[in-house]
Amino acid sequence: MVVVAETPLTRHLAAGKVPRRSPRDAFEFARRRYLAGERVDMQDLAAELGISRATLFRWVGNRDQLIAEVIWSFTEPALERAAAAAPGRGGARIAAIVETFTRGIIDADYFHTFVSREPEASLRLLTMRASVVQRRIVVKIQELLQEEVDRGALDPPMALPDLAYVITRIGESFVYADLITGDQPDATKPAAAVAALLR
C-alpha cells in the first residue's frame, strides 16, 4: 500500500480553511492556470502569490502533488454528476456512469491541453498505482459498486476493491488511448467492457 504524506494544502482542503495567502490560494491560482490550459509553474506561482518557492513547496508539496489536487477538484464532481445522472441498476448503471464520466474527461479541452503538453506527467499523475487521483477514483468506484450490491442489483465477479481497480484501469485505457496505442479516445468502449464484466 502506498502512503502519501499529507501536506498543508491537503489539510486546508479537508478542513475548508481559507486564510489569506494560504495553501488554498496556491491551489486556486494553480487551478485557474490549469483550467485556462496554461502550464503550472512553481516559480511563477510563488511570484504571483508573493511568497518564496520554499513556502510554496512547504504548503503544497511538489508540483505533482499540487497538480494532482487540481485534477481531482475537477474529477470528483464529474464522477458524482455521472453517478447522479446514471439510469438503471447494477452493472448497467455502473457502465452508464463509466461512459458519462469518461466522455466528460475526453471532451474537456483543458485536460487535452495538459495531456498533450505533458504526456509523461499526465500518465504518471493519473494512471500509476501511486497516483492520488487514481486511488481516489478507485475508492469512488468501489463505493458505487457497494451501493449496487447493497440494493441486491449486483453480484460482483471479484472482490470489490479489485473490481473497482479493474474498472478504473479499463476507463484509463480508453481515455488515454492516443498516448498508449495511438488510437482515438472513446467513451463507449470502456462502458461496453464494464457492462460485459458485470453482466
C-alpha positions as CSV (number, residue, x, y, z in Angstrom):
1,M,0.0,0.0,0.0
2,V,1.3,3.4,-1.0
3,V,1.2,6.0,1.8
4,V,1.3,9.7,0.6
5,A,2.4,12.2,3.1
6,E,-0.1,14.9,4.0
7,T,0.7,18.5,3.0
8,P,-0.7,21.8,4.4
9,L,-2.7,22.0,1.2
10,T,-4.3,18.6,1.8
11,R,-5.2,19.6,5.4
12,H,-6.6,23.0,4.3
13,L,-8.7,21.4,1.6
14,A,-10.1,18.9,4.0
15,A,-10.8,21.5,6.7
16,G,-12.2,24.1,4.4
17,K,-9.9,26.8,5.9
18,V,-9.4,29.9,3.7
19,P,-6.9,32.2,5.5
20,R,-5.2,35.0,3.5
21,R,-2.3,33.8,1.3
22,S,-2.7,30.2,2.3
23,P,-2.2,26.9,0.6
24,R,-5.8,27.4,-0.7
25,D,-4.6,30.4,-2.6
26,A,-1.9,28.4,-4.2
27,F,-4.4,25.7,-5.1
28,E,-6.9,28.3,-6.6
29,F,-4.2,30.0,-8.6
30,A,-2.9,26.7,-10.0
31,R,-6.5,25.6,-10.7
32,R,-7.2,28.7,-12.8
33,R,-4.0,28.2,-14.8
34,Y,-4.8,24.5,-15.4
35,L,-8.4,25.4,-16.5
36,A,-7.0,28.0,-18.8
37,G,-4.7,25.5,-20.4
38,E,-1.6,27.2,-19.0
39,R,1.4,25.4,-17.6
40,V,1.5,25.3,-13.8
41,D,5.0,26.6,-13.0
42,M,6.0,26.6,-9.3
43,Q,8.4,29.6,-9.6
44,D,5.8,31.7,-11.4
45,L,3.1,30.6,-8.9
46,A,5.3,31.6,-6.0
47,A,5.9,35.0,-7.5
48,E,2.2,35.6,-8.2
49,L,1.4,34.7,-4.6
50,G,4.2,36.9,-3.3
51,I,5.8,34.0,-1.3
52,S,9.1,32.1,-1.6
53,R,9.3,28.9,-3.5
54,A,10.3,27.2,-0.2
55,T,7.0,28.3,1.3
56,L,5.0,27.2,-1.7
57,F,6.6,23.7,-1.6
58,R,6.0,23.5,2.1
59,W,2.4,24.4,1.5
60,V,1.5,22.1,-1.4
61,G,4.3,19.5,-1.6
62,N,5.9,19.2,-5.0
63,R,4.4,20.2,-8.4
64,D,2.9,16.7,-9.0
65,Q,1.1,16.8,-5.7
66,L,-0.4,20.2,-6.4
67,I,-1.5,19.3,-9.9
68,A,-3.0,16.1,-8.6
69,E,-5.1,18.1,-6.2
70,V,-6.2,20.4,-9.0
71,I,-7.1,17.5,-11.3
72,W,-9.1,15.8,-8.5
73,S,-11.0,19.1,-8.0
74,F,-12.5,18.6,-11.5
75,T,-12.6,14.8,-11.4
76,E,-14.6,14.2,-8.2
77,P,-17.6,16.4,-9.1
78,A,-17.6,14.9,-12.7
79,L,-17.8,11.4,-11.2
80,E,-20.5,12.5,-8.8
81,R,-22.5,14.1,-11.6
82,A,-22.2,10.9,-13.7
83,A,-23.4,8.8,-10.8
84,A,-26.4,11.1,-10.2
85,A,-27.5,11.1,-13.8
86,A,-27.0,7.3,-14.4
87,P,-30.1,5.3,-15.1
88,G,-30.7,1.7,-14.3
89,R,-29.4,-0.7,-11.7
90,G,-26.5,-3.0,-11.2
91,G,-23.9,-3.5,-13.9
92,A,-25.9,-1.4,-16.4
93,R,-25.8,1.6,-14.0
94,I,-22.0,1.3,-13.4
95,A,-21.4,1.1,-17.1
96,A,-23.5,4.2,-17.7
97,I,-21.5,6.0,-15.0
98,V,-18.2,5.0,-16.6
99,E,-19.4,6.2,-20.1
100,T,-20.6,9.6,-18.9
101,F,-17.5,10.1,-16.7
102,T,-15.0,9.1,-19.4
103,R,-16.8,11.1,-22.0
104,G,-16.6,14.2,-19.8
105,I,-12.8,13.7,-19.4
106,I,-12.3,13.1,-23.1
107,D,-14.3,16.2,-24.0
108,A,-12.5,18.6,-21.6
109,D,-10.3,20.9,-23.6
110,Y,-8.1,21.8,-20.6
111,F,-7.5,18.2,-19.9
112,H,-6.4,17.5,-23.5
113,T,-4.1,20.6,-23.4
114,F,-2.4,19.2,-20.3
115,V,-2.1,15.7,-21.6
116,S,-0.7,16.9,-25.0
117,R,1.8,19.3,-23.4
118,E,2.9,16.9,-20.6
119,P,2.2,13.3,-21.7
120,E,4.6,11.7,-19.3
121,A,3.5,13.8,-16.3
122,S,-0.2,13.2,-17.1
123,L,0.3,9.4,-17.2
124,R,2.3,9.5,-14.0
125,L,-0.2,11.6,-12.2
126,L,-3.3,9.9,-13.4
127,T,-2.6,6.2,-14.2
128,M,0.1,4.9,-11.9
129,R,-0.8,2.9,-8.8
130,A,0.8,5.6,-6.6
131,S,-1.4,8.2,-8.2
132,V,-3.6,10.1,-5.7
133,V,-6.1,10.7,-8.5
134,Q,-6.3,7.1,-9.5
135,R,-6.6,5.8,-5.9
136,R,-9.4,8.3,-5.2
137,I,-11.3,7.2,-8.3
138,V,-10.9,3.5,-7.3
139,V,-12.4,4.4,-3.9
140,K,-15.3,6.2,-5.5
141,I,-16.0,3.3,-7.9
142,Q,-15.9,0.9,-5.1
143,E,-18.5,2.9,-3.2
144,L,-20.7,2.9,-6.3
145,L,-20.3,-0.9,-6.7
146,Q,-21.2,-1.3,-3.0
147,E,-24.4,0.7,-3.5
148,E,-25.5,-1.7,-6.2
149,V,-24.5,-4.8,-4.1
150,D,-26.5,-3.4,-1.1
151,R,-29.6,-3.0,-3.2
152,G,-29.3,-6.5,-4.5
153,A,-28.7,-5.4,-8.1
154,L,-25.1,-6.6,-8.5
155,D,-23.3,-9.9,-7.9
156,P,-19.7,-8.9,-8.3
157,P,-17.4,-11.3,-10.1
158,M,-14.5,-10.5,-7.7
159,A,-13.7,-8.6,-4.5
160,L,-14.9,-5.0,-4.7
161,P,-11.5,-3.3,-4.2
162,D,-10.1,-5.4,-7.1
163,L,-13.2,-4.9,-9.3
164,A,-13.1,-1.1,-8.7
165,Y,-9.4,-1.1,-9.7
166,V,-10.1,-3.1,-12.9
167,I,-12.9,-0.8,-13.9
168,T,-10.7,2.2,-13.3
169,R,-8.0,0.7,-15.5
170,I,-10.4,-0.1,-18.2
171,G,-11.6,3.5,-18.3
172,E,-8.0,4.8,-18.4
173,S,-7.0,2.5,-21.2
174,F,-9.6,4.2,-23.5
175,V,-9.3,7.8,-22.1
176,Y,-5.5,7.7,-22.8
177,A,-5.7,5.6,-25.9
178,D,-4.0,8.2,-28.0
179,L,-0.9,8.1,-25.7
180,I,-0.9,4.3,-25.1
181,T,-1.8,2.9,-28.5
182,G,-2.2,5.9,-30.9
183,D,-6.0,5.3,-31.2
184,Q,-8.6,7.9,-30.6
185,P,-10.1,8.1,-27.0
186,D,-13.6,6.5,-26.9
187,A,-16.1,6.6,-24.1
188,T,-18.3,3.9,-25.5
189,K,-15.7,1.2,-25.4
190,P,-15.0,1.2,-21.6
191,A,-18.7,1.3,-21.0
192,A,-19.2,-1.8,-23.1
193,A,-16.2,-3.5,-21.4
194,V,-17.6,-2.8,-18.0
195,A,-21.1,-3.9,-19.0
196,A,-19.6,-7.2,-20.2
197,L,-17.6,-7.6,-17.0
198,L,-20.6,-7.0,-14.8
199,R,-23.2,-8.9,-16.8
